[in-house]
Amino acid sequence: MLHVYGGVLKPGNDRRWRIEHAQIVNKNDFDLFGKYRILPSVQPTHATSDMYWAKERVGEARLKGGYAYKQLLNENGVLPMGSDFPVESINPLYGFYAATARQDSVGYPAGGFQMENALTRQEALKGMTIWAAFANFEEKEKGSIEPGKLADFVMLDRDIMKVPLREARDAKVVQNSMDMASAPKQK
């Protein structure tokens, strides 16, 4: 599919075509994402739900190109992320944790799964916000908190950018922008 897209897109385009579920990529194809500016869209929780059986099903050699979020990010500097709900949980904190710690809900495996492709907290947050908006040509309307953009955000009970990663996964929403918009105005 990357070659088909490349035949249409040509280098330097800004069409933002993407490959959804860019989970298992041939090692010889990573550079095509960057060459043709094709966006790899990933669902981080797939790495931590597939890790138990992926090697058996795709083989050790192919798994080296699997769930390679950092390597994909390096191709375009943008990595849109989603949840793949209802296949995976819709909770974005699970995706944040899977992308950064690369562990399941009980902390398996110790040290994380293929940590060479873990994202930083900042990269994971951008993947769910501004980079996801960018993939849809919506970065001027949403994806970050700036004047003139839609105010779609949540307040959590802890700072997921600072607490130990395991605690970030368990953060709870204490308020969201929809609650705030419908709240009575203070005098």
N, CA and C atoms as an extended XYZ file, in Angstrom:
561
Properties=species:S:1:pos:R:3:atomname:S:1:resname:S:1:resid:I:1 pbc="F F F"
N         0.833       -1.189        0.000 N   MET     1
C         0.000        0.000        0.000 CA  MET     1
C         0.879        1.255        0.000 C   MET     1
N         2.011        1.206        0.716 N   LEU     2
C         2.909        2.368        0.731 CA  LEU     2
C         3.410        2.691       -0.674 C   LEU     2
N         3.704        1.672       -1.477 N   HIS     3
C         4.156        1.902       -2.849 CA  HIS     3
C         3.021        2.462       -3.708 C   HIS     3
N         1.812        1.967       -3.514 N   VAL     4
C         0.654        2.488       -4.252 CA  VAL     4
C         0.455        3.965       -3.905 C   VAL     4
N         0.451        4.283       -2.615 N   TYR     5
C         0.324        5.678       -2.191 CA  TYR     5
C         1.446        6.518       -2.781 C   TYR     5
N         2.675        6.004       -2.722 N   GLY     6
C         3.824        6.740       -3.237 CA  GLY     6
C         3.714        7.058       -4.702 C   GLY     6
N         3.105        6.171       -5.486 N   GLY     7
C         2.914        6.419       -6.912 CA  GLY     7
C         1.973        7.576       -7.186 C   GLY     7
N         1.100        7.874       -6.255 N   VAL     8
C         0.145        8.965       -6.404 CA  VAL     8
C         0.648       10.238       -5.715 C   VAL     8
N         1.219       10.093       -4.546 N   LEU     9
C         1.530       11.249       -3.705 CA  LEU     9
C         2.776       12.015       -4.119 C   LEU     9
N         3.824       11.343       -4.470 N   LYS    10
C         5.119       11.954       -4.774 CA  LYS    10
C         5.692       12.631       -3.535 C   LYS    10
N         7.009       12.737       -3.453 N   PRO    11
C         7.642       13.382       -2.284 CA  PRO    11
C         7.200       14.839       -2.115 C   PRO    11
N         7.124       15.272       -0.856 N   GLY    12
C         6.839       16.672       -0.546 CA  GLY    12
C         5.375       17.070       -0.519 C   GLY    12
N         4.467       16.142       -0.684 N   ASN    13
C         3.031       16.465       -0.682 CA  ASN    13
C         2.556       16.798        0.729 C   ASN    13
N         1.358       17.368        0.833 N   ASP    14
C         0.731       17.605        2.136 CA  ASP    14
C        -0.704       17.079        2.122 C   ASP    14
N        -0.904       15.927        1.532 N   ARG    15
C        -2.251       15.343        1.469 CA  ARG    15
C        -2.639       14.618        2.747 C   ARG    15
N        -1.659       14.230        3.526 N   ARG    16
C        -1.869       13.573        4.814 CA  ARG    16
C        -2.608       12.249        4.707 C   ARG    16
N        -2.349       11.528        3.627 N   TRP    17
C        -2.870       10.176        3.533 CA  TRP    17
C        -2.196        9.355        4.622 C   TRP    17
N        -2.884        8.360        5.095 N   ARG    18
C        -2.315        7.585        6.194 CA  ARG    18
C        -2.554        6.094        6.031 C   ARG    18
N        -1.770        5.377        6.777 N   ILE    19
C        -1.944        3.940        6.922 CA  ILE    19
C        -2.454        3.740        8.348 C   ILE    19
N        -3.690        3.319        8.444 N   GLU    20
C        -4.289        3.059        9.752 CA  GLU    20
C        -3.813        1.697       10.236 C   GLU    20
N        -3.606        1.556       11.524 N   HIS    21
C        -3.104        0.313       12.119 CA  HIS    21
C        -1.713       -0.028       11.576 C   HIS    21
N        -0.829        0.939       11.575 N   ALA    22
C         0.555        0.705       11.119 CA  ALA    22
C         1.286       -0.075       12.206 C   ALA    22
N         0.926       -1.330       12.345 N   GLN    23
C         1.397       -2.161       13.450 CA  GLN    23
C         2.608       -3.008       13.108 C   GLN    23
N         2.567       -3.692       11.995 N   ILE    24
C         3.671       -4.550       11.583 CA  ILE    24
C         4.156       -4.008       10.241 C   ILE    24
N         5.344       -3.421       10.240 N   VAL    25
C         5.884       -2.779        9.043 CA  VAL    25
C         7.161       -3.505        8.639 C   VAL    25
N         7.277       -3.805        7.367 N   ASN    26
C         8.498       -4.417        6.851 CA  ASN    26
C         9.654       -3.451        7.070 C   ASN    26
N        10.799       -3.968        7.532 N   LYS    27
C        11.941       -3.107        7.843 CA  LYS    27
C        12.391       -2.277        6.646 C   LYS    27
N        12.121       -2.737        5.438 N   ASN    28
C        12.514       -1.999        4.230 CA  ASN    28
C        11.518       -0.919        3.841 C   ASN    28
N        10.412       -0.819        4.542 N   ASP    29
C         9.354        0.118        4.160 CA  ASP    29
C         9.227        1.346        5.055 C   ASP    29
N         9.931        1.372        6.176 N   PHE    30
C         9.789        2.507        7.094 CA  PHE    30
C        10.061        3.835        6.399 C   PHE    30
N        11.081        3.877        5.572 N   ASP    31
C        11.457        5.141        4.935 CA  ASP    31
C        10.401        5.649        3.951 C   ASP    31
N         9.518        4.783        3.482 N   LEU    32
C         8.469        5.216        2.552 CA  LEU    32
C         7.475        6.153        3.228 C   LEU    32
N         7.262        5.976        4.535 N   PHE    33
C         6.384        6.895        5.256 CA  PHE    33
C         6.927        8.311        5.156 C   PHE    33
N         8.221        8.462        5.378 N   GLY    34
C         8.840        9.778        5.309 CA  GLY    34
C         8.983       10.290        3.891 C   GLY    34
N         9.412        9.433        2.985 N   LYS    35
C         9.638        9.836        1.595 CA  LYS    35
C         8.375       10.422        0.969 C   LYS    35
N         7.233        9.775        1.199 N   TYR    36
C         5.977       10.213        0.585 CA  TYR    36
C         5.058       10.950        1.555 C   TYR    36
N         5.576       11.234        2.751 N   ARG    37
C         4.810       11.934        3.789 CA  ARG    37
C         3.471       11.243        4.055 C   ARG    37
N         3.546        9.940        4.212 N   ILE    38
C         2.380        9.137        4.562 CA  ILE    38
C         2.353        9.048        6.081 C   ILE    38
N         1.208        9.305        6.665 N   LEU    39
C         1.095        9.277        8.120 CA  LEU    39
C         0.814        7.870        8.616 C   LEU    39
N         1.651        7.358        9.516 N   PRO    40
C         1.350        6.079       10.148 CA  PRO    40
C         0.466        6.331       11.363 C   PRO    40
N        -0.723        5.788       11.364 N   SER    41
C        -1.637        5.965       12.484 CA  SER    41
C        -1.617        4.687       13.319 C   SER    41
N        -1.414        4.855       14.633 N   VAL    42
C        -1.272        3.684       15.498 CA  VAL    42
C        -2.246        3.725       16.668 C   VAL    42
N        -2.451        2.565       17.243 N   GLN    43
C        -3.283        2.387       18.414 CA  GLN    43
C        -2.388        1.715       19.456 C   GLN    43
N        -1.798        2.493       20.367 N   PRO    44
C        -0.772        1.962       21.267 CA  PRO    44
C        -1.179        0.746       22.083 C   PRO    44
N        -2.431        0.634       22.476 N   THR    45
C        -2.811       -0.518       23.298 CA  THR    45
C        -2.736       -1.830       22.522 C   THR    45
N        -2.674       -1.765       21.192 N   HIS    46
C        -2.496       -3.014       20.445 CA  HIS    46
C        -1.153       -3.660       20.777 C   HIS    46
N        -0.121       -2.860       20.998 N   ALA    47
C         1.188       -3.430       21.342 CA  ALA    47
C         1.094       -4.246       22.620 C   ALA    47
N         0.399       -3.710       23.602 N   THR    48
C         0.357       -4.387       24.900 CA  THR    48
C        -0.721       -5.468       24.983 C   THR    48
N        -1.651       -5.491       24.054 N   SER    49
C        -2.600       -6.613       24.042 CA  SER    49
C        -2.134       -7.706       23.075 C   SER    49
N        -1.346       -7.345       22.075 N   ASP    50
C        -0.844       -8.320       21.102 CA  ASP    50
C         0.475       -8.963       21.536 C   ASP    50
N         1.196       -8.339       22.460 N   MET    51
C         2.561       -8.787       22.792 CA  MET    51
C         2.627      -10.238       23.261 C   MET    51
N         1.539      -10.771       23.779 N   TYR    52
C         1.539      -12.145       24.286 CA  TYR    52
C         1.646      -13.174       23.166 C   TYR    52
N         1.129      -12.859       22.000 N   TRP    53
C         1.072      -13.827       20.903 CA  TRP    53
C         1.715      -13.347       19.604 C   TRP    53
N         2.137      -12.104       19.524 N   ALA    54
C         2.630      -11.538       18.264 CA  ALA    54
C         3.826      -12.303       17.694 C   ALA    54
N         4.793      -12.632       18.513 N   LYS    55
C         5.989      -13.341       18.026 CA  LYS    55
C         5.604      -14.677       17.393 C   LYS    55
N         4.695      -15.387       18.051 N   GLU    56
C         4.249      -16.684       17.542 CA  GLU    56
C         3.535      -16.551       16.196 C   GLU    56
N         2.741      -15.502       16.045 N   ARG    57
C         1.932      -15.364       14.827 CA  ARG    57
C         2.665      -14.692       13.670 C   ARG    57
N         3.514      -13.710       13.942 N   VAL    58
C         4.178      -12.999       12.832 CA  VAL    58
C         5.646      -13.362       12.692 C   VAL    58
N         6.223      -14.026       13.682 N   GLY    59
C         7.621      -14.419       13.633 CA  GLY    59
C         8.531      -13.352       14.216 C   GLY    59
N         9.667      -13.796       14.698 N   GLU    60
C        10.609      -12.889       15.362 CA  GLU    60
C        11.137      -11.814       14.424 C   GLU    60
N        11.451      -12.171       13.191 N   ALA    61
C        11.997      -11.199       12.241 CA  ALA    61
C        10.989      -10.090       11.937 C   ALA    61
N         9.751      -10.448       11.663 N   ARG    62
C         8.731       -9.432       11.355 CA  ARG    62
C         8.360       -8.613       12.581 C   ARG    62
N         8.449       -9.223       13.760 N   LEU    63
C         8.096       -8.498       14.977 CA  LEU    63
C         9.047       -7.328       15.233 C   LEU    63
N        10.258       -7.383       14.688 N   LYS    64
C        11.201       -6.257       14.852 CA  LYS    64
C        10.648       -4.975       14.229 C   LYS    64
N         9.787       -5.102       13.243 N   GLY    65
C         9.129       -3.943       12.645 CA  GLY    65
C         7.731       -3.739       13.204 C   GLY    65
N         7.445       -4.389       14.307 N   GLY    66
C         6.115       -4.320       14.903 CA  GLY    66
C         6.032       -3.313       16.034 C   GLY    66
N         4.945       -2.585       16.039 N   TYR    67
C         4.643       -1.637       17.117 CA  TYR    67
C         5.810       -0.656       17.301 C   TYR    67
N         6.392       -0.264       16.196 N   ALA    68
C         7.616        0.550       16.167 CA  ALA    68
C         7.276        2.041       16.168 C   ALA    68
N         6.653        2.489       17.233 N   TYR    69
C         6.143        3.864       17.289 CA  TYR    69
C         7.244        4.905       17.162 C   TYR    69
N         8.341        4.743       17.853 N   LYS    70
C         9.424        5.731       17.781 CA  LYS    70
C        10.007        5.764       16.362 C   LYS    70
N        10.207        4.609       15.779 N   GLN    71
C        10.751        4.551       14.420 CA  GLN    71
C         9.791        5.192       13.428 C   GLN    71
N         8.503        4.957       13.576 N   LEU    72
C         7.514        5.591       12.697 CA  LEU    72
C         7.469        7.101       12.919 C   LEU    72
N         7.527        7.528       14.164 N   LEU    73
C         7.532        8.948       14.475 CA  LEU    73
C         8.720        9.650       13.817 C   LEU    73
N         9.854        9.002       13.806 N   ASN    74
C        11.052        9.611       13.234 CA  ASN    74
C        10.947        9.851       11.729 C   ASN    74
N        10.049        9.173       11.053 N   GLU    75
C         9.908        9.355        9.605 CA  GLU    75
C         9.285       10.701        9.231 C   GLU    75
N         8.261       11.153        9.944 N   ASN    76
C         7.554       12.398        9.602 CA  ASN    76
C         7.530       13.417       10.726 C   ASN    76
N         7.923       13.001       11.917 N   GLY    77
C         7.825       13.901       13.059 CA  GLY    77
C         6.407       14.038       13.581 C   GLY    77
N         5.513       13.186       13.100 N   VAL    78
C         4.101       13.204       13.494 CA  VAL    78
C         3.632       11.751       13.585 C   VAL    78
N         2.924       11.420       14.665 N   LEU    79
C         2.394       10.065       14.814 CA  LEU    79
C         0.997       10.138       15.434 C   LEU    79
N        -0.054       10.209       14.599 N   PRO    80
C        -1.407       10.223       15.151 CA  PRO    80
C        -1.722        8.909       15.849 C   PRO    80
N        -2.408        9.014       16.978 N   MET    81
C        -2.737        7.831       17.771 CA  MET    81
C        -4.212        7.814       18.130 C   MET    81
N        -4.751        6.625       18.253 N   GLY    82
C        -6.139        6.451       18.662 CA  GLY    82
C        -6.275        5.220       19.533 C   GLY    82
N        -7.520        4.842       19.804 N   SER    83
C        -7.769        3.719       20.715 CA  SER    83
C        -8.217        2.447       20.012 C   SER    83
N        -8.814        2.555       18.832 N   ASP    84
C        -9.439        1.439       18.132 CA  ASP    84
C       -10.628        0.885       18.908 C   ASP    84
N       -11.332        1.754       19.615 N   PHE    85
C       -12.556        1.382       20.304 CA  PHE    85
C       -13.577        0.906       19.271 C   PHE    85
N       -14.317       -0.157       19.464 N   PRO    86
C       -14.520       -0.920       20.685 CA  PRO    86
C       -13.609       -2.142       20.813 C   PRO    86
N       -12.651       -2.326       19.897 N   VAL    87
C       -11.734       -3.460       20.017 CA  VAL    87
C       -10.888       -3.312       21.279 C   VAL    87
N       -10.401       -2.116       21.527 N   GLU    88
C        -9.618       -1.807       22.723 CA  GLU    88
C       -10.420       -0.821       23.572 C   GLU    88
N        -9.976       -0.596       24.771 N   SER    89
C       -10.656        0.360       25.646 CA  SER    89
C       -10.572        1.765       25.056 C   SER    89
N       -11.612        2.527       25.247 N   ILE    90
C       -11.637        3.904       24.757 CA  ILE    90
C       -10.827        4.845       25.659 C   ILE    90
N       -10.440        4.397       26.832 N   ASN    91
C        -9.732        5.228       27.788 CA  ASN    91
C        -8.376        5.665       27.221 C   ASN    91
N        -8.191        6.957       26.934 N   PRO    92
C        -6.924        7.411       26.354 CA  PRO    92
C        -5.731        7.257       27.291 C   PRO    92
N        -5.970        7.175       28.579 N   LEU    93
C        -4.864        6.991       29.519 CA  LEU    93
C        -4.227        5.609       29.363 C   LEU    93
N        -5.012        4.633       28.946 N   TYR    94
C        -4.450        3.308       28.677 CA  TYR    94
C        -3.514        3.384       27.467 C   TYR    94
N        -3.914        4.137       26.459 N   GLY    95
C        -3.060        4.320       25.286 CA  GLY    95
C        -1.797        5.088       25.623 C   GLY    95
N        -1.928        6.111       26.444 N   PHE    96
C        -0.773        6.892       26.895 CA  PHE    96
C         0.224        5.978       27.605 C   PHE    96
N        -0.271        5.153       28.497 N   TYR    97
C         0.569        4.226       29.255 CA  TYR    97
C         1.203        3.179       28.335 C   TYR    97
N         0.425        2.629       27.426 N   ALA    98
C         0.945        1.618       26.499 CA  ALA    98
C         2.039        2.200       25.604 C   ALA    98
N         1.874        3.428       25.184 N   ALA    99
C         2.862        4.067       24.299 CA  ALA    99
C         4.161        4.398       25.023 C   ALA    99
N         4.086        4.680       26.304 N   THR   100
C         5.265        5.133       27.055 CA  THR   100
C         5.905        4.017       27.878 C   THR   100
N         5.127        3.333       28.685 N   ALA   101
C         5.650        2.248       29.528 CA  ALA   101
C         5.724        0.933       28.766 C   ALA   101
N         4.839        0.785       27.769 N   ARG   102
C         4.757       -0.431       26.960 CA  ARG   102
C         4.594       -1.668       27.837 C   ARG   102
N         3.650       -1.536       28.770 N   GLN   103
C         3.294       -2.624       29.668 CA  GLN   103
C         1.778       -2.738       29.727 C   GLN   103
N         1.314       -3.894       30.169 N   ASP   104
C        -0.123       -4.083       30.340 CA  ASP   104
C        -0.569       -3.520       31.688 C   ASP   104
N        -1.803       -3.763       32.037 N   SER   105
C        -2.389       -3.172       33.239 CA  SER   105
C        -1.763       -3.648       34.540 C   SER   105
N        -1.067       -4.767       34.504 N   VAL   106
C        -0.423       -5.274       35.723 CA  VAL   106
C         1.096       -5.087       35.689 C   VAL   106
N         1.595       -4.310       34.736 N   GLY   107
C         3.026       -4.018       34.670 CA  GLY   107
C         3.869       -5.067       33.973 C   GLY   107
N         3.227       -5.898       33.146 N   TYR   108
C         3.959       -6.907       32.379 CA  TYR   108
C         4.239       -6.380       30.982 C   TYR   108
N         5.389       -6.668       30.431 N   PRO   109
C         6.555       -7.309       31.022 CA  PRO   109
C         7.397       -6.300       31.808 C   PRO   109
N         8.140       -6.803       32.780 N   ALA   110
C         9.045       -5.940       33.548 CA  ALA   110
C         9.993       -5.267       32.553 C   ALA   110
N        10.128       -3.978       32.653 N   GLY   111
C        11.013       -3.259       31.738 CA  GLY   111
C        10.348       -2.829       30.443 C   GLY   111
N         9.143       -3.342       30.149 N   GLY   112
C         8.409       -2.928       28.957 CA  GLY   112
C         8.680       -3.795       27.738 C   GLY   112
N         7.772       -3.707       26.771 N   PHE   113
C         7.809       -4.482       25.524 CA  PHE   113
C         8.463       -3.644       24.430 C   PHE   113
N         9.577       -4.119       23.891 N   GLN   114
C        10.295       -3.441       22.805 CA  GLN   114
C        10.463       -1.946       23.110 C   GLN   114
N        11.127       -1.674       24.208 N   MET   115
C        11.258       -0.300       24.705 CA  MET   115
C        12.016        0.635       23.774 C   MET   115
N        12.761        0.102       22.831 N   GLU   116
C        13.433        0.979       21.867 CA  GLU   116
C        12.435        1.787       21.045 C   GLU   116
N        11.176        1.376       21.055 N   ASN   117
C        10.151        2.096       20.322 CA  ASN   117
C         9.104        2.745       21.219 C   ASN   117
N         9.420        2.887       22.489 N   ALA   118
C         8.542        3.616       23.401 CA  ALA   118
C         8.577        5.101       23.058 C   ALA   118
N         7.483        5.767       23.294 N   LEU   119
C         7.409        7.221       23.100 CA  LEU   119
C         7.632        7.924       24.436 C   LEU   119
N         8.063        9.158       24.372 N   THR   120
C         8.125        9.972       25.579 CA  THR   120
C         6.708       10.375       25.952 C   THR   120
N         6.545       10.867       27.143 N   ARG   121
C         5.215       11.330       27.565 CA  ARG   121
C         4.722       12.446       26.651 C   ARG   121
N         5.604       13.360       26.328 N   GLN   122
C         5.211       14.481       25.463 CA  GLN   122
C         4.791       13.970       24.082 C   GLN   122
N         5.523       13.028       23.519 N   GLU   123
C         5.165       12.465       22.211 CA  GLU   123
C         3.827       11.747       22.275 C   GLU   123
N         3.593       10.979       23.326 N   ALA   124
C         2.320       10.271       23.464 CA  ALA   124
C         1.158       11.255       23.576 C   ALA   124
N         1.330       12.307       24.359 N   LEU   125
C         0.273       13.303       24.491 CA  LEU   125
C         0.007       14.003       23.159 C   LEU   125
N         1.054       14.359       22.445 N   LYS   126
C         0.884       14.986       21.126 CA  LYS   126
C         0.196       14.031       20.149 C   LYS   126
N         0.531       12.747       20.230 N   GLY   127
C        -0.086       11.773       19.337 CA  GLY   127
C        -1.594       11.706       19.481 C   GLY   127
N        -2.073       11.951       20.693 N   MET   128
C        -3.508       11.895       20.970 CA  MET   128
C        -4.205       13.235       20.784 C   MET   128
N        -3.434       14.285       20.630 N   THR   129
C        -4.028       15.621       20.565 CA  THR   129
C        -3.671       16.326       19.252 C   THR   129
N        -2.591       17.066       19.243 N   ILE   130
C        -2.268       17.902       18.084 CA  ILE   130
C        -1.941       17.083       16.841 C   ILE   130
N        -1.258       15.939       17.011 N   TRP   131
C        -0.945       15.142       15.825 CA  TRP   131
C        -2.177       14.441       15.273 C   TRP   131
N        -3.096       14.047       16.131 N   ALA   132
C        -4.357       13.465       15.662 CA  ALA   132
C        -5.158       14.526       14.908 C   ALA   132
N        -5.168       15.741       15.428 N   ALA   133
C        -5.857       16.840       14.738 CA  ALA   133
C        -5.182       17.127       13.394 C   ALA   133
N        -3.855       17.142       13.368 N   PHE   134
C        -3.104       17.378       12.139 CA  PHE   134
C        -3.479       16.359       11.063 C   PHE   134
N        -3.598       15.101       11.442 N   ALA   135
C        -3.930       14.045       10.483 CA  ALA   135
C        -5.267       14.299        9.801 C   ALA   135
N        -6.151       15.047       10.454 N   ASN   136
C        -7.477       15.359        9.909 CA  ASN   136
C        -7.581       16.789        9.378 C   ASN   136
N        -6.445       17.466        9.197 N   PHE   137
C        -6.426       18.867        8.769 CA  PHE   137
C        -7.205       19.754        9.737 C   PHE   137
N        -7.162       19.428       11.035 N   GLU   138
C        -7.909       20.174       12.041 CA  GLU   138
C        -7.017       20.843       13.071 C   GLU   138
N        -5.727       20.929       12.814 N   GLU   139
C        -4.797       21.479       13.796 CA  GLU   139
C        -5.009       22.967       14.078 C   GLU   139
N        -5.755       23.654       13.234 N   LYS   140
C        -6.055       25.072       13.496 CA  LYS   140
C        -7.308       25.233       14.361 C   LYS   140
N        -8.080       24.157       14.519 N   GLU   141
C        -9.305       24.203       15.306 CA  GLU   141
C        -9.197       23.487       16.649 C   GLU   141
N        -8.357       22.450       16.707 N   LYS   142
C        -8.285       21.651       17.931 CA  LYS   142
C        -6.939       20.972       18.050 C   LYS   142
N        -6.767       20.271       19.156 N   GLY   143
C        -5.533       19.527       19.354 CA  GLY   143
C        -4.571       20.176       20.331 C   GLY   143
N        -4.796       21.436       20.644 N   SER   144
C        -3.983       22.152       21.632 CA  SER   144
C        -4.826       23.275       22.216 C   SER   144
N        -4.430       23.733       23.375 N   ILE   145
C        -5.171       24.818       24.029 CA  ILE   145
C        -4.518       26.130       23.622 C   ILE   145
N        -5.182       26.825       22.710 N   GLU   146
C        -4.684       28.094       22.182 CA  GLU   146
C        -5.874       28.990       21.877 C   GLU   146
N        -5.659       30.316       21.879 N   PRO   147
C        -6.742       31.235       21.527 CA  PRO   147
C        -7.308       30.901       20.143 C   PRO   147
N        -8.636       30.895       20.048 N   GLY   148
C        -9.314       30.643       18.786 CA  GLY   148
C        -9.614       29.181       18.500 C   GLY   148
N        -9.103       28.270       19.312 N   LYS   149
C        -9.362       26.847       19.104 CA  LYS   149
C       -10.483       26.383       20.020 C   LYS   149
N       -11.092       25.257       19.647 N   LEU   150
C       -12.111       24.656       20.491 CA  LEU   150
C       -11.487       24.256       21.827 C   LEU   150
N       -12.197       24.499       22.888 N   ALA   151
C       -11.692       24.182       24.233 CA  ALA   151
C       -12.216       22.821       24.644 C   ALA   151
N       -11.566       21.786       24.184 N   ASP   152
C       -11.951       20.413       24.485 CA  ASP   152
C       -10.828       19.795       25.315 C   ASP   152
N       -11.042       19.703       26.616 N   PHE   153
C        -9.979       19.220       27.487 CA  PHE   153
C       -10.557       18.601       28.746 C   PHE   153
N        -9.681       17.926       29.492 N   VAL   154
C       -10.055       17.359       30.776 CA  VAL   154
C        -9.059       17.806       31.834 C   VAL   154
N        -9.526       17.809       33.086 N   MET   155
C        -8.642       18.022       34.230 CA  MET   155
C        -8.558       16.689       34.962 C   MET   155
N        -7.326       16.249       35.223 N   LEU   156
C        -7.100       14.965       35.871 CA  LEU   156
C        -6.733       15.148       37.332 C   LEU   156
N        -6.834       14.091       38.093 N   ASP   157
C        -6.510       14.162       39.519 CA  ASP   157
C        -5.009       14.100       39.792 C   ASP   157
N        -4.203       13.989       38.739 N   ARG   158
C        -2.739       13.989       38.877 CA  ARG   158
C        -2.107       14.438       37.566 C   ARG   158
N        -0.869       14.840       37.624 N   ASP   159
C        -0.138       15.310       36.449 CA  ASP   159
C         0.521       14.112       35.773 C   ASP   159
N        -0.062       13.635       34.683 N   ILE   160
C         0.448       12.439       34.007 CA  ILE   160
C         1.822       12.656       33.378 C   ILE   160
N         2.244       13.899       33.308 N   MET   161
C         3.564       14.179       32.754 CA  MET   161
C         4.659       14.060       33.813 C   MET   161
N         4.269       13.917       35.084 N   LYS   162
C         5.252       13.895       36.166 CA  LYS   162
C         5.174       12.679       37.082 C   LYS   162
N         3.999       12.146       37.314 N   VAL   163
C         3.876       11.013       38.247 CA  VAL   163
C         4.543        9.784       37.648 C   VAL   163
N         4.883        8.785       38.477 N   PRO   164
C         5.383        7.531       37.908 CA  PRO   164
C         4.401        7.011       36.859 C   PRO   164
N         4.917        6.472       35.775 N   LEU   165
C         4.055        6.055       34.664 CA  LEU   165
C         2.903        5.159       35.102 C   LEU   165
N         3.143        4.245       36.006 N   ARG   166
C         2.073        3.344       36.457 CA  ARG   166
C         0.910        4.146       37.036 C   ARG   166
N         1.206        5.234       37.722 N   GLU   167
C         0.150        6.079       38.283 CA  GLU   167
C        -0.574        6.877       37.208 C   GLU   167
N         0.096        7.190       36.132 N   ALA   168
C        -0.542        7.936       35.039 CA  ALA   168
C        -1.699        7.127       34.444 C   ALA   168
N        -1.527        5.833       34.324 N   ARG   169
C        -2.564        4.980       33.759 CA  ARG   169
C        -3.837        5.018       34.591 C   ARG   169
N        -3.696        5.226       35.886 N   ASP   170
C        -4.843        5.199       36.792 CA  ASP   170
C        -5.428        6.576       37.092 C   ASP   170
N        -4.978        7.606       36.385 N   ALA   171
C        -5.510        8.954       36.619 CA  ALA   171
C        -7.020        8.970       36.360 C   ALA   171
N        -7.697        9.821       37.090 N   LYS   172
C        -9.153        9.959       36.953 CA  LYS   172
C        -9.492       11.372       36.490 C   LYS   172
N       -10.501       11.470       35.662 N   VAL   173
C       -10.993       12.769       35.204 CA  VAL   173
C       -11.790       13.395       36.345 C   VAL   173
N       -11.428       14.610       36.736 N   VAL   174
C       -12.174       15.310       37.777 CA  VAL   174
C       -13.105       16.364       37.180 C   VAL   174
N       -12.801       16.816       35.966 N   GLN   175
C       -13.684       17.765       35.286 CA  GLN   175
C       -13.307       17.787       33.810 C   GLN   175
N       -14.303       18.065       32.966 N   ASN   176
C       -14.010       18.201       31.541 CA  ASN   176
C       -14.638       19.466       30.996 C   ASN   176
N       -14.229       19.829       29.805 N   SER   177
C       -14.688       21.093       29.225 CA  SER   177
C       -16.199       21.100       28.999 C   SER   177
N       -16.798       19.947       28.764 N   MET   178
C       -18.250       19.900       28.577 CA  MET   178
C       -18.968       20.224       29.886 C   MET   178
N       -18.442       19.710       31.013 N   ASP   179
C       -19.027       20.035       32.317 CA  ASP   179
C       -18.897       21.519       32.597 C   ASP   179
N       -17.744       22.062       32.251 N   MET   180
C       -17.488       23.469       32.533 CA  MET   180
C       -18.364       24.385       31.683 C   MET   180
N       -18.636       23.961       30.432 N   ALA   181
C       -19.456       24.773       29.542 CA  ALA   181
C       -20.909       24.846       30.010 C   ALA   181
N       -21.387       23.774       30.656 N   SER   182
C       -22.780       23.755       31.103 CA  SER   182
C       -22.961       24.194       32.558 C   SER   182
N       -21.856       24.461       33.232 N   ALA   183
C       -21.936       24.884       34.639 CA  ALA   183
C       -22.514       26.291       34.741 C   ALA   183
N       -23.246       26.580       35.827 N   PRO   184
C       -23.772       27.936       36.009 CA  PRO   184
C       -22.613       28.936       36.125 C   PRO   184
N       -22.808       30.100       35.578 N   LYS   185
C       -21.785       31.153       35.612 CA  LYS   185
C       -21.663       31.711       37.026 C   LYS   185
N       -20.423       31.900       37.459 N   GLN   186
C       -20.138       32.512       38.775 CA  GLN   186
C       -20.365       34.023       38.685 C   GLN   186
N       -20.903       34.615       39.751 N   LYS   187
C       -21.106       36.058       39.761 CA  LYS   187
C       -19.983       36.740       40.480 C   LYS   187
